[in-house]
Amino acid sequence: MTTASIITIGDELLIGQVIDTNSAWMAQELNKAGIWLKRRVAVGDRWNDIRKALDEESATADIVLITGGLGPTADDITKPLLCEYFHTRLVVNEGALKNVRHIFETLLKRPMIERNLKQAEVPESCTVIQNKRGTAPGMLFEKEGKVFVSMPGVPHEMKGMMTDDVIPFLLDKFEMPFITHRTLLTAGVGESFLADHIQAFESALPENIRLAYLPNYGMVRLRLTGIGNDSAHMEPEINARFSQLKALLEEWMVTDEDISLQEALGKLLKSRGQTMATAESCTGGYAAHLITSIPGSSAYFLGGLIPYQNNIKERVLRVQQKTLSATGAVSEETVREMISGALDLFGSDYALATSGIMGPDGGTETKPVGTVWIAAGNRQSIETRLLRFRFDRQRNIELTTTNVLNLLRKFILSTP
């Protein structure tokens, strides 16, 4: 199997100033192409560290993809280091120079300085990958049967090169196996319980099919990966195994697609031609944020309200003052009335509501930090749940949101 390693360069990555999103995207694209990613390595702007990474990754991988260190400043040392590594020298590439001049003279309409012109310098022995989205060209080297590709760290520039040039070159250069995935999402059940529940299934998997568990905030994504010579043999085999897995996990399965809970909820509403609204106190609009992060959510999401203060619950959602006085904002009675108020306010088919104590302060002996009431319903009925969390504020918010979105999803499925 053709293998690859990714080296990301930059002190900003090591100190957490910048999050490395490049590697995750590159890994996905390599996987689609049938290339198995062995390692991802981050190194700082240090000559010896970068060189060591090149030696170590090329020793075990067929392809080494490098991002970062191609800018015009003193800490961008990738190009001179690659010159030394491949025993060559820097020369001006006419295509890259033309591109730099076009960007400054035509698009930016400002004069260039010598530092900008140096962006057109590349190692003489490389194959230049012209940058259609920026000034720093990419560079491709071949050495002892291995392929090295150096690309800018700017995400959209790197993605353009990978899509337009690098992946097509690699597909032509190497013979790839067929790799396929099947993914499902569960909610309301822990990873350990799932592993016990499907232990016999997992033990019976053949060597060319692997199962991975990907837990995240009250949900677990399970991914089957099949590796074979061609789709004709691999697809039927992995489809049969995936059907077995779905049958075993039917009780907790949210979707059998590689999509998020909020996207699954949106698809459900859209398929029924129905709408929803949100009334979020303790989650502060996080559920609405997740729902509207999906393109096209305006087809089913009418709006949301964050009634953080009790007087807003009373004035806008018509929660009764006597309810708040008798049971408090964090209560089953309050979230029920919040649902009714949201349905009236927005005119939606369904609504969800949250009210709780996220922490770190605000808890009492009877309602400690992490106490949450959630609700989902329509004009005919309302479902409620009491949740008790023990985590930090942000995790409590995210777990509450996962639970209330899933509660609404299950409620919709239970209605005609």
N, C-alpha and C positions, 0 to 999 in steps of 0.2 A: 504494500500500500504506500502511495506517495504521502510523505509527511512534511509538515511545515512547523516553523517556530516564528514567533513574533517578538521583535525587540522594539520597545518604545523608549525614546531618549528624551530626557529633560529633568532637571532638578525639580521643576514645578510638579511633576508627577509623583516624585518620591516624598515630597513634604505635604502632599494632599492639597496643594493650592489649585491644581487642575485635576479633574476626574478623567481617567483614561477611558473614554467611550470608543476610541478607535479600535482597540483590540477586540472588544465584544462584537462590533460590526464586522470586522475582518474575519473573525472566527466563523461567524454565520455564513459569510460569502464563501469561505474556503470549504466549509462543510457542504454547501449546496453543490460545489464543484467536484465533490468526492475526494477532497484533500483532508487528511487527518491532522488536526493541530495537536502537536505534542506538548508544546510549552509556550507560555507567555512570560516575557522577562522585561522588567523595567529597570533602566540604569540612568544615572545622572549624567550631567555634562562633564564627564571625566574620561580622558583619552584612554587610559589603561582599562577602565571598566567597560567601555564600549568595545575595545579590541578583544578583551577576554570573552565578552558575550558573543561576539562574532565567532570566535574559535569554538566555544562550547556548543553553541546552537548548530553550527554547520557540521559538527562532528556526528550529530545524530539525526539531523533533518535534511531532507532533499531541498527544501526551500526556506530561505530566511528573509522575512519581510521586516523592514525597518521603517519606523516613522519618527520624524522629529530631527532637529538639529540642522535644518537646511536654510535657516533665515540669514539675514545680512549682518547680524551682530557678532561680537567677539566670542560669545559662548556657544555659537553654532559651529561645531567643529566636525560635523559628520563628513563633509566633502573632503577636507584635507586628510582626515583619517582614512577614508576609503582609498584615496590616492596612495597612501603608504601601504595599505593592506593589499591592494591589487597591483602594486609596483608600477604606478603610472603617474601622470602629472595633470594639473588643471589646464584646460584650454577653453577658449570661448566657443560656445556652440551658436552658430548663426541663427538657427531656428529659435533657440531660447532668447537670444538677444533681440530678435525681431519681436518676440512676444512681450518682453519687458518694455521695450520702447512703445509698443502699441498701448499697453496698459497705462503708462505714465502720460504719453503725449495725447492719446485719443480719449481714453476713459477718465483718468484722473485729472488731466489737463494741468499738470504741474511738472516742473523741471526735475530731471534725474540727477542724482549725485553718484560719485564713483562707487559707493557702497551698493547702490541699486544695480549698477551695471555688473557687479560681481556675481549677481544672481544667475547670470548667463554662463558662468564658468562651471565646467563639469569635468570629471576625470576622463582622460582621453580614451581609455579602453572600454568605457561603458556604452550601452545602448541608451540613448536619451529618450525619456518619456515626456513629451511636451505637456506643459500644464495649461489646460484650457480654462482654468478657474483662478489662476494666481501667477506669481512670478517665479517661484522656485521649481525647476524641472525635476522630474523623477529620474532615477538612474538604475539600469539593470545590468548586472554582471553575471557571467558564467565562469565557474572555476571548478575543475575536477568533477564535472557532472552535477555540481550544485548550482542553484540559482539564488542570487542575492538581489533584492529590490529595495531601493531606498526611496522613500516618498515623504512629502511634507507632513508635518503634524497637524496642520489645519484640516479639520474633519472633512469638509466638503471638497477640498482639493484632493485629499487622499482617496476619498470614495470615487471621485471621477476617474482617477487613474486606475484604481482597482477594477472598476466596471468596464471601462473602455479599452484598457490595454493589458493590465497584469493578468486578470483571470483568463481572457482569451489566449494569451501567450502560454500560460501554464497548461491549459487544456490541450493545446497543440503540442506542447513539449513532452508531457507525461501521459502515461496510460492510467486512467483513473478507474477505481472500482465504483460500483453503484451503491450510494448511501441514501437511505430513506428513513424518515422519522414518523412516528405516530404519537400524538400527545393528547392527554386528557387532563382536566382540572377537577380537583375535589375540594370540598369545603366542609367544615364542621367536624373534621376527624384528623387525628394526629398522625404524623409520619410513622411512628413506632407501631401504632395500631394497624395501619395500612400494611406495613411490612409483615406483620404477623398474619394478617388476614389473607395475604396473597403469597405466602411463603412457598407453598407447593407449586404454584404457577411459576414463580420466579426460578425455583430450583430446576424446573423442567425446560427452561429456555435453552435452545441450542447455542453453541458458541458464537454464532454469527449474529445473534440478537441480544442486545443488552437493555437492561431496565435501569433508569435513573430516577431518583426522587429529588424534587426541587421544591422544598417548603418555603413559604413566605406568608407571614401574617394571617394565620388561620386557614390557609389554603395549602394544598400540596399538588404540585404539577407532576405527573408521571409521564416519562418519555421512553418509548421503545425505539431503539435504533437498530436498523438492520443493515448489514454490509454484505454485498454479494457481487457477482460478476456482471449481472444485468438485471433489469427491472422485471423481465418476464418470469424469472424464478423467484426473485426476492419479494415482489409486491404481493403475490398470493399468500406467501408464508407469513409475512408480517401482518397482513390484514386478518388472517385467521387468528393469530396470537392476540391482536388488538381487540378483536371481538370477544375473545375469552376474558381479557382484562376488563373490558367494559361491563360484561355481565357480572363479574365478581364485585365491581365497585359501583353498581347502579344506584345504590342507596345514597351515595355521597357525591356522585358525579355531577358537576356543573355543566360541563361541555366536553365533547370529544374532539374539539378543535384547539389549536394552539393560539387561544385568544384569552383576554383577561375576563374577570368576572363582570366588570361593567360593560364590556362589549357583548358578552353573552346575554346580559340583562337587556341591553338595547336591541339585540337581534330578536329576542323573545317579544318585546313590546311592539317592535316594527312588524313582525309577522302577524300579530293580532290586530294591528291598526289601533293600538291603545296608547295612552299617555300617562305620565307620572309627574309628581312634584315632590319637593323635599321640604321638611321643616327640621332644621338641625340646630340644636342648642350646643351641646358639648363638643360636637365634631366641627363646628364653625364653618360649615360649607364644604367640608372635604368630600363628602359623598357627591355633592353637586359638581365639584371640580373633576372628580373621576368620571362622572357620567358625561360631562361636556368635553372631556378630553378626546372623546370618540367622534370622528368626523360624521356629520349627518345626524347628530343627536337631537337637533332641533325638530326632527320628525316625531319625537316621542317625549322629549323633556320640555315641559311648559315653563318651569321656573322653580326657584327655591327661596327660602326665607331663613335667616339666622336670628331667631328670637332669643338672644342671649340673656336679656333681662326679663324678669317676670312681667313687667308692665307691657312689654311688646307681645309677650304670649297672650296677655289679656286683651289688649287693644286690637291687635291684628288677627290673631288666631282664635279669639273668643274663648280662650281657656278661662274657666270660671275662677274668680278670686277665692271662692270658698274651697275649691279644689286645691289651689296652691297653699292656702292657709292650713288645710286639714292634712294633706299628704305630702306637700312640698313639690318643688319643681322636678325632683328626681323621683318619679313615682309612676306606677302603671297608669293611674288615673290621668295624670298630666299628659303622657305621651298619647293616650287614646284621644284626648280632646285636641291635642296638636294635630293628629291625623284628620279629624273631622274639620278642623279649621283650615287646614291646608287644602283639602278637597274642595271646600267652599270657595276659598280665596282664588285658587288657580283653575278650578273647573276641570281637574284631571280625573282620569279613571282610577288611578292609584296614588298613594302617597306613602312616604316613609317619615319616621320621626326618631330623634335621639335626644336624650337628656341624661346627663351623668356628671360625675366628679372626676375629672381627668388628672388632677394633682398638679404639683406636689402637695398643695394645701387644699383646704376646703372640706375635708372629710369629718365625719362625726362617728361616735361609737356605733350608732345604728346604720349609718351610711358612710362607710369608710371610703377613702380614695380608691377609685377603680370601680365603684358601684355605678352601673349604667342600666337604664331602661331604654329599649328600642321597640319600635312598632312599625307595622306595615299593614295597609288595608285599603278597602274601598268603601262605598256607601252602604254595603250590606253587612260587612264584618271587618273586624280588626284583630290581628294577631300581635301579641306582645311577648317579649323575652326579657328576663333579668340576667344581666351579665356581671361578673365580678372579675376584675383584672388586678394584677399586682405589678404592673410595669411602669416605665416612665411615661410622661405625658404624651409624647408623640406616638409611642407604640400603642398606648391606650386608645388614642384617636383613630389610628389606622385599623386596629383590631375591631373597634366598634363599627367602623365604616364597612369593613368586610362582612361582619355579621348582619348588619342591617340591609345591605345590598342583597345578600343571600336570602335573608328572610323574605324580602320583597319578591325575589325570583321564585322562591318556593310557593309563596302565597298566590302569585299569578298563575303558576302551574296548577294549583288546586282549584282555581275558579273556572267555570265553564266559559 
